[in-house]
Amino acid sequence: MKKVFLLIIAFFCVASLANAQLRGVGRSSLPIGASSGLDLNYADPKEYEIAEITTSGSKFYDGNSMITISGLRIGDKIKVPGDAITSALRKLMDQGI
């Protein structure tokens, strides 16, 4: 009887931890399946000009150095979706950021 009771408690503990795996929880205020209004069409990427670059959330890295490492500059024209964003993220990840 004690084994069954412990098994039930363990199940509920694991089930409560599984909530961290839900898509969209804690990352966005949009419900799952909702559109952000940004239309990403890989067949027809749109070109944008970078007007401003900001960083937030880092306690240990200087925002300006992170922007420099990314290789993105104000005034650059990038395509979304495109390689410029991917390249910038790769450069940051290569630095361990």
Buried (B, 14 or more C-beta within 10 A) or exposed (E): EEEEEEEEEEEEEEEEEEEEEEEEEEEEEEEEEEEEEEEEEEEEBEEEEEEEBEEEEEEEBEEEEBBEBBEBEEEEEBEBBBEBBEBBEEBBEEEEB
